Amino acid sequence: MDRIRAFTESDIPAAARLYQAVFGGGRWAPSDALEDYFRDVFFENPWRDPRLPSLVYENDRRMIVGFLGVMPRRFTFK
């Protein structure tokens, strides 16, 4: 059964492959640098909030076929 769930660090390689397939034309495998970028942005970001997780969409074969990256930003209002 398809499902949406929170993105975990173990999902980074699959999310990087999906990103590469969609935005990189699928011409080559994602680099370690891309996986490091995903880790830095989505798990080591100083503004990361576990109450607002990034999300993945898994198909019935448990393959990640969708990704929504969440990057909270602090701001001051008035």
PyRosetta script that sets phi, psi and omega in degrees:
from pyrosetta import init, pose_from_sequence

init()
pose = pose_from_sequence("MDRIRAFTESDIPAAARLYQAVFGGGRWAPSDALEDYFRDVFFENPWRDPRLPSLVYENDRRMIVGFLGVMPRRFTFK")
pose.set_psi(1, 134.8)
pose.set_omega(1, 177.7)
pose.set_phi(2, -66.5)
pose.set_psi(2, 150.0)
pose.set_omega(2, 179.1)
pose.set_phi(3, -158.0)
pose.set_psi(3, 158.7)
pose.set_omega(3, 173.2)
pose.set_phi(4, -110.1)
pose.set_psi(4, 135.0)
pose.set_omega(4, 179.9)
pose.set_phi(5, -149.1)
pose.set_psi(5, 170.5)
pose.set_omega(5, 179.1)
pose.set_phi(6, -67.3)
pose.set_psi(6, 141.1)
pose.set_omega(6, 176.4)
pose.set_phi(7, -72.5)
pose.set_psi(7, 132.7)
pose.set_omega(7, 177.9)
pose.set_phi(8, -118.6)
pose.set_psi(8, 163.9)
pose.set_omega(8, 179.8)
pose.set_phi(9, -60.0)
pose.set_psi(9, -31.3)
pose.set_omega(9, 179.3)
pose.set_phi(10, -69.2)
pose.set_psi(10, -14.5)
pose.set_omega(10, 178.0)
pose.set_phi(11, -84.6)
pose.set_psi(11, -8.2)
pose.set_omega(11, -173.8)
pose.set_phi(12, -55.6)
pose.set_psi(12, -48.4)
pose.set_omega(12, -179.3)
pose.set_phi(13, -59.0)
pose.set_psi(13, -42.3)
pose.set_omega(13, -179.8)
pose.set_phi(14, -67.9)
pose.set_psi(14, -39.8)
pose.set_omega(14, 178.3)
pose.set_phi(15, -66.7)
pose.set_psi(15, -37.8)
pose.set_omega(15, 177.5)
pose.set_phi(16, -65.9)
pose.set_psi(16, -39.1)
pose.set_omega(16, 176.9)
pose.set_phi(17, -64.3)
pose.set_psi(17, -41.8)
pose.set_omega(17, 177.8)
pose.set_phi(18, -62.4)
pose.set_psi(18, -45.9)
pose.set_omega(18, 178.6)
pose.set_phi(19, -58.6)
pose.set_psi(19, -45.6)
pose.set_omega(19, -179.3)
pose.set_phi(20, -63.5)
pose.set_psi(20, -40.1)
pose.set_omega(20, -179.7)
pose.set_phi(21, -65.7)
pose.set_psi(21, -38.4)
pose.set_omega(21, -176.9)
pose.set_phi(22, -81.8)
pose.set_psi(22, -48.4)
pose.set_omega(22, -172.4)
pose.set_phi(23, -100.8)
pose.set_psi(23, -16.6)
pose.set_omega(23, -178.4)
pose.set_phi(24, -104.6)
pose.set_psi(24, 7.0)
pose.set_omega(24, 179.2)
pose.set_phi(25, 75.1)
pose.set_psi(25, 2.8)
pose.set_omega(25, 178.3)
pose.set_phi(26, 66.4)
pose.set_psi(26, 18.7)
pose.set_omega(26, -174.8)
pose.set_phi(27, -79.1)
pose.set_psi(27, -21.4)
pose.set_omega(27, -177.7)
pose.set_phi(28, -151.2)
pose.set_psi(28, 164.3)
pose.set_omega(28, 178.9)
pose.set_phi(29, -74.4)
pose.set_psi(29, 149.2)
pose.set_omega(29, 177.6)
pose.set_phi(30, -62.3)
pose.set_psi(30, 145.4)
pose.set_omega(30, -179.7)
pose.set_phi(31, -84.4)
pose.set_psi(31, 165.8)
pose.set_omega(31, 173.8)
pose.set_phi(32, -60.0)
pose.set_psi(32, -32.9)
pose.set_omega(32, -179.8)
pose.set_phi(33, -63.0)
pose.set_psi(33, -37.3)
pose.set_omega(33, 178.3)
pose.set_phi(34, -67.5)
pose.set_psi(34, -42.4)
pose.set_omega(34, 177.3)
pose.set_phi(35, -64.2)
pose.set_psi(35, -40.4)
pose.set_omega(35, 176.8)
pose.set_phi(36, -61.5)
pose.set_psi(36, -40.1)
pose.set_omega(36, 178.1)
pose.set_phi(37, -61.0)
pose.set_psi(37, -46.9)
pose.set_omega(37, 178.3)
pose.set_phi(38, -59.0)
pose.set_psi(38, -43.0)
pose.set_omega(38, 179.7)
pose.set_phi(39, -63.2)
pose.set_psi(39, -46.8)
pose.set_omega(39, -179.7)
pose.set_phi(40, -61.2)
pose.set_psi(40, -47.7)
pose.set_omega(40, -174.1)
pose.set_phi(41, -73.1)
pose.set_psi(41, -43.3)
pose.set_omega(41, -171.7)
pose.set_phi(42, -98.9)
pose.set_psi(42, -13.2)
pose.set_omega(42, -179.9)
pose.set_phi(43, -126.6)
pose.set_psi(43, -22.1)
pose.set_omega(43, -178.5)
pose.set_phi(44, -114.1)
pose.set_psi(44, 8.8)
pose.set_omega(44, 178.2)
pose.set_phi(45, -65.8)
pose.set_psi(45, 130.5)
pose.set_omega(45, -178.0)
pose.set_phi(46, -64.0)
pose.set_psi(46, -19.5)
pose.set_omega(46, 179.8)
pose.set_phi(47, -97.2)
pose.set_psi(47, 4.9)
pose.set_omega(47, -179.5)
pose.set_phi(48, -56.3)
pose.set_psi(48, 137.9)
pose.set_omega(48, 179.7)
pose.set_phi(49, -130.2)
pose.set_psi(49, 114.8)
pose.set_omega(49, -178.3)
pose.set_phi(50, -61.9)
pose.set_psi(50, -15.5)
pose.set_omega(50, 177.0)
pose.set_phi(51, -78.1)
pose.set_psi(51, -12.6)
pose.set_omega(51, 179.1)
pose.set_phi(52, -125.7)
pose.set_psi(52, 69.5)
pose.set_omega(52, -174.0)
pose.set_phi(53, -75.7)
pose.set_psi(53, 154.6)
pose.set_omega(53, 165.7)
pose.set_phi(54, -67.4)
pose.set_psi(54, 157.9)
pose.set_omega(54, -174.8)
pose.set_phi(55, -126.3)
pose.set_psi(55, 150.7)
pose.set_omega(55, 171.1)
pose.set_phi(56, -124.1)
pose.set_psi(56, 151.9)
pose.set_omega(56, 174.9)
pose.set_phi(57, -112.1)
pose.set_psi(57, 120.6)
pose.set_omega(57, 179.9)
pose.set_phi(58, -105.6)
pose.set_psi(58, 139.2)
pose.set_omega(58, 174.2)
pose.set_phi(59, -83.5)
pose.set_psi(59, -175.7)
pose.set_omega(59, -176.2)
pose.set_phi(60, -67.9)
pose.set_psi(60, -13.4)
pose.set_omega(60, 175.9)
pose.set_phi(61, -96.4)
pose.set_psi(61, 10.5)
pose.set_omega(61, 179.9)
pose.set_phi(62, 64.8)
pose.set_psi(62, 28.6)
pose.set_omega(62, 174.7)
pose.set_phi(63, -94.8)
pose.set_psi(63, 137.0)
pose.set_omega(63, 178.0)
pose.set_phi(64, -77.0)
pose.set_psi(64, 118.6)
pose.set_omega(64, -178.6)
pose.set_phi(65, -120.1)
pose.set_psi(65, 1.8)
pose.set_omega(65, 176.7)
pose.set_phi(66, -153.8)
pose.set_psi(66, 150.0)
pose.set_omega(66, -178.2)
pose.set_phi(67, -147.0)
pose.set_psi(67, 133.2)
pose.set_omega(67, 174.0)
pose.set_phi(68, -123.5)
pose.set_psi(68, 106.3)
pose.set_omega(68, -179.6)
pose.set_phi(69, -85.1)
pose.set_psi(69, 128.8)
pose.set_omega(69, -179.9)
pose.set_phi(70, -110.6)
pose.set_psi(70, 125.9)
pose.set_omega(70, 178.2)
pose.set_phi(71, -128.7)
pose.set_psi(71, 89.1)
pose.set_omega(71, 179.2)
pose.set_phi(72, -62.6)
pose.set_psi(72, 148.0)
pose.set_omega(72, 177.5)
pose.set_phi(73, -129.9)
pose.set_psi(73, 137.0)
pose.set_omega(73, 175.9)
pose.set_phi(74, -80.3)
pose.set_psi(74, 145.2)
pose.set_omega(74, 174.3)
pose.set_phi(75, -152.6)
pose.set_psi(75, 163.0)
pose.set_omega(75, 177.3)
pose.set_phi(76, -112.5)
pose.set_psi(76, 132.7)
pose.set_omega(76, 179.4)
pose.set_phi(77, -108.5)
pose.set_psi(77, 123.4)
pose.set_omega(77, -178.7)
pose.set_phi(78, 60.9)
pose.dump_pdb("model.pdb")
